Structures are given as C-alpha cells and as structure tokens.
C-alpha cells in the first residue's frame, strides 16, 4: 500500500503548458498524509500519530512503521511490529556475515546461489544461517594447511555461534591451536608464548596475563581460552604472543 503519493502537476491552458514567472516549468510535489485508521478495530483516528500511541476505541497499542527512507509510513499492530523487527534483525545478521565471508573470497552471488540450492533440498525459506555455516566449513577444508586463515576462520565461527546463542568454547579452542601452529611453523626461531589478557578481561583471565610457557606446554595445558571466563561479552578473548628464546649470551636460538 502506498503511503505517500507524489504528484507532479503542470498547469495547462488547453493543450499547452503554462510556464512560471521565472520561465521555468513549475513542478509541484504534494505530500499526502496516510489515512489514520486503527490497525486493530479499523476506527478512524483524529489524526495520524507521530509516535507509538493507544487507540481510544479498542485501547490497543498502535505502532508506526516507517520505510522507503522514512518517506512512507503505516500504522501497524504490536504483532506486526515484532515480526518486522525480527525480519530486520535477520536481514542485518545476514548482511554482517556476508561482509565477513567476503574476507575469505566468498561473493554475494555465491551465497544466494547456495541459498537457492538449500531451499530446493529442504524447503526452508529462512536458511541464511545454514548457508553461512556451510561456507565456513568449506573454507576450513580448503585452508586446512593455512594456519593464519584457520585462526581467523575459527574466530569468525566462534563469533557466529555466539550470536546464535550457542556455546563457542570448542571453536575458541581451535582458534588458539591454530595460533600456536602458526607461530611454530612460520618462524625459524625457537619460541615461547605469553598469554595476553585484554584490557577489559575478567578477573580470572587477568590472573593468566603474562603467563609464559613453551609452545609444547601450551598445547598440553591449553590455558586459553579460559573455560571459567566471565567476560561481559560472553567468552574469553585472551590470546598468545610469541617470545623468541635466547641462549646464555642473549643470542636468539634458531631451530636446528
């Protein structure tokens, strides 16, 4: 239903256009206020409300939906408002994760092509999350030897799962392992690692800040991610930093 109607009027004299005083064709745009009718009981309101209001007849809450860059508006019920908000949340979620997937070479057309494939197989229309997750798993397989990519992938997957309201600890753990593997394989030096807690880390994680160990010991004990972390964002954000080992003379130790 069109809420705003735009009319472009030309003054005419017979079949000829009449020009304005400045000799330019005058085009007038009229803004038509949408009809103010209660979406519940269909009773006419005195005027179109500018914010959430209550119908004087049925006493139900009336909401205003604005769209088309706020050029159009419509009165809706509370259930319609909830459904609209849920749909907007789903669209924003999908858009955000499509942007993340682009970092790994996944194009928007790839996403929609697979979404269509999933729809034909399952018949489920709102399958965005399943499609996104399938790309993540495919990327893990393609990058199984690229620990830098694996570290980023596992962290993105951990964020994705967390936003779905699920436990992401096992993905954070894989992210930490990929980080250790990356440092071990990419350096010619013998390394130790140090645990770094973020500035807004919880008290439990702060106790591990500065903890140093060999990469072998880090793999064995896995001090991060911290299972008991109670960070306000909902999961542990600690990470490793590499420390080159030195001999008694202060010289860097290279791998043999």
C-alpha positions in Angstrom: 0.0 0.0 0.0 1.5 3.3 -1.0 1.6 5.6 2.0 3.0 8.7 0.3 1.8 9.7 -3.2 3.8 12.1 -5.2 2.1 14.1 -7.8 3.8 16.2 -10.5 1.4 18.8 -11.7 1.7 21.0 -14.8 -0.6 24.0 -15.2 -2.2 23.7 -18.6 -4.0 26.1 -20.9 -5.7 23.9 -23.4 -3.0 21.5 -24.6 -0.2 24.0 -23.9 2.0 24.1 -20.7 1.9 27.3 -18.8 5.3 28.5 -17.6 6.0 30.0 -14.2 7.1 33.6 -13.8 10.8 32.7 -13.9 10.1 31.0 -17.3 11.0 27.6 -15.8 8.5 24.7 -15.9 6.9 24.6 -12.5 6.5 21.2 -11.0 4.7 21.0 -7.6 5.1 18.0 -5.3 2.3 17.2 -2.9 2.7 15.1 0.2 -0.4 13.2 1.1 -0.8 12.1 4.7 -1.7 8.4 5.0 -5.1 7.6 6.3 -5.2 7.3 10.1 -7.1 4.1 10.8 -6.6 1.8 13.8 -5.0 -1.5 12.5 -7.0 -3.4 15.1 -10.6 -2.1 15.1 -10.4 -0.1 11.9 -11.8 3.0 13.7 -10.6 6.3 12.2 -8.3 8.3 14.4 -8.4 12.0 14.8 -5.0 12.4 13.2 -2.0 10.4 12.2 0.1 9.8 15.3 3.8 10.8 15.3 4.8 8.1 17.7 3.5 5.0 19.4 0.0 5.6 20.7 -3.0 3.8 22.1 -6.3 3.5 20.2 -9.0 5.5 22.0 -11.6 2.9 21.0 -10.0 -0.6 21.5 -7.2 0.6 23.8 -4.6 -1.4 21.8 -1.0 -0.2 21.2 -0.5 1.2 17.8 3.0 1.4 16.2 4.3 3.4 13.3 6.3 1.7 10.6 8.5 4.0 8.5 10.1 2.8 5.4 11.4 3.9 2.0 14.0 6.2 3.6 11.2 7.4 6.0 9.2 8.8 3.1 6.3 6.3 3.8 4.7 5.2 7.0 2.0 2.8 8.1 0.1 2.1 11.3 0.7 -1.5 12.5 -0.2 -3.8 15.3 2.1 -4.9 18.1 2.5 -8.4 16.5 3.3 -6.8 13.1 5.9 -4.7 14.8 7.5 -7.7 16.4 7.5 -9.6 13.1 9.0 -6.6 11.3 11.8 -6.2 14.0 12.6 -9.9 13.7 12.9 -9.7 10.0 15.1 -6.6 10.1 17.3 -8.4 12.7 17.6 -11.4 10.3 18.5 -9.2 7.4 21.1 -7.3 9.4 22.6 -10.5 10.7 22.9 -11.9 7.1 24.4 -8.7 5.8 27.0 -8.6 8.5 28.1 -12.1 7.9 28.1 -11.8 4.2 30.6 -9.0 4.7 32.7 -11.3 6.9 32.7 -14.1 4.3 33.9 -11.7 1.6 37.2 -11.5 3.5 37.7 -15.2 2.7 36.7 -14.8 -1.0 33.0 -15.7 -0.8 31.0 -13.5 -3.1 27.4 -12.4 -2.5 26.2 -14.2 -5.6 27.8 -17.4 -4.3 25.7 -17.0 -1.1 22.4 -16.6 -2.9 23.2 -19.4 -5.3 23.7 -21.8 -2.4 20.7 -20.4 -0.6 18.6 -21.4 -3.6 20.1 -24.9 -3.6 19.4 -25.3 0.1 15.8 -24.1 -0.4 15.2 -26.7 -3.1 16.6 -29.5 -0.9 15.0 -28.6 2.4 12.1 -26.3 1.5 13.2 -24.0 4.3 13.0 -20.3 3.2 14.9 -18.7 6.1 18.1 -20.8 5.7 20.7 -18.0 5.9 22.4 -19.4 9.0 22.8 -22.9 7.4 24.2 -21.4 4.2 26.7 -19.2 6.1 27.8 -22.2 8.2 28.3 -24.4 5.1 30.7 -21.8 3.7 32.7 -21.7 6.9 33.1 -25.5 6.9 34.1 -25.4 3.2 36.7 -22.8 4.0 38.1 -24.9 6.8 38.6 -27.7 4.4 40.2 -25.5 1.8 42.6 -23.9 4.3 43.5 -26.9 6.4 47.2 -26.1 6.0 47.0 -22.4 6.3 47.0 -21.7 10.0 46.8 -18.0 9.6 43.5 -18.4 7.7 42.4 -21.1 10.1 42.9 -18.8 13.1 40.7 -16.1 11.5 38.1 -18.6 10.4 37.7 -20.3 13.8 37.4 -16.9 15.5 34.7 -15.8 13.0 32.9 -19.1 13.5 33.1 -18.6 17.3 31.5 -15.1 16.9 28.9 -16.5 14.6 27.9 -19.3 17.0 27.9 -16.9 20.0 25.5 -14.6 18.1 23.3 -17.6 17.6 23.2 -18.0 21.3 25.2 -21.3 21.3 28.4 -22.4 23.1 31.5 -21.4 21.2 34.2 -22.7 23.5 35.3 -25.5 21.2 35.8 -23.0 18.3 37.8 -20.7 20.5 40.0 -23.7 21.4 40.6 -24.5 17.8 41.4 -20.8 17.2 44.1 -20.9 19.9 45.5 -24.2 18.5 45.7 -22.6 15.0 47.5 -19.6 16.6 50.1 -21.9 18.2 50.6 -23.8 15.0 51.1 -20.6 13.0 53.7 -19.3 15.4 55.5 -22.7 15.5 55.6 -23.3 11.7 56.2 -19.7 10.4 59.2 -18.9 12.5 62.8 -20.2 12.2 63.3 -19.3 15.9 62.7 -21.4 19.0 59.7 -19.7 20.6 57.9 -19.4 23.8 54.4 -17.9 24.1 52.9 -15.5 26.5 49.2 -15.2 27.5 47.8 -11.7 26.9 44.6 -10.7 28.6 42.6 -7.9 27.0 42.1 -4.6 29.0 38.5 -5.5 29.7 39.2 -9.1 30.7 37.5 -10.7 33.7 39.4 -11.2 37.0 40.0 -14.8 36.2 41.7 -14.1 32.9 43.8 -11.3 34.3 45.5 -13.8 36.6 46.8 -15.6 33.5 48.1 -12.4 31.9 51.8 -12.6 31.3 52.0 -16.4 31.8 54.9 -17.7 29.7 55.5 -21.3 28.5 56.8 -23.3 25.6 54.5 -24.0 22.7 54.6 -27.7 23.6 53.3 -26.9 27.1 50.7 -24.5 25.7 49.3 -27.4 23.5 49.4 -29.7 26.5 47.7 -27.4 29.1 45.7 -25.1 26.9 45.5 -22.2 29.4 43.4 -20.3 26.9 40.6 -20.0 26.1 39.6 -19.9 29.8 36.5 -22.1 30.4 35.7 -20.1 33.6 35.9 -16.7 31.9 33.0 -14.4 32.8 33.8 -11.5 30.4 30.9 -9.3 29.8 30.9 -10.1 26.0 30.3 -13.7 26.9 33.5 -15.5 26.1 37.3 -15.4 26.6 39.3 -13.0 24.5 42.8 -13.8 25.7 45.4 -14.6 23.0 49.0 -15.7 22.7 52.0 -13.6 21.7 55.3 -15.1 20.6 58.6 -14.6 22.6 61.9 -15.7 20.9 64.1 -17.7 23.2 67.7 -16.7 23.8 70.8 -18.5 24.9 73.1 -17.7 27.8 74.8 -15.0 25.7 71.5 -13.4 24.9 71.6 -14.6 21.3 68.5 -15.8 19.5 68.1 -19.6 19.3 67.3 -20.9 15.9 65.7 -24.2 15.1 68.1 -26.9 14.1 
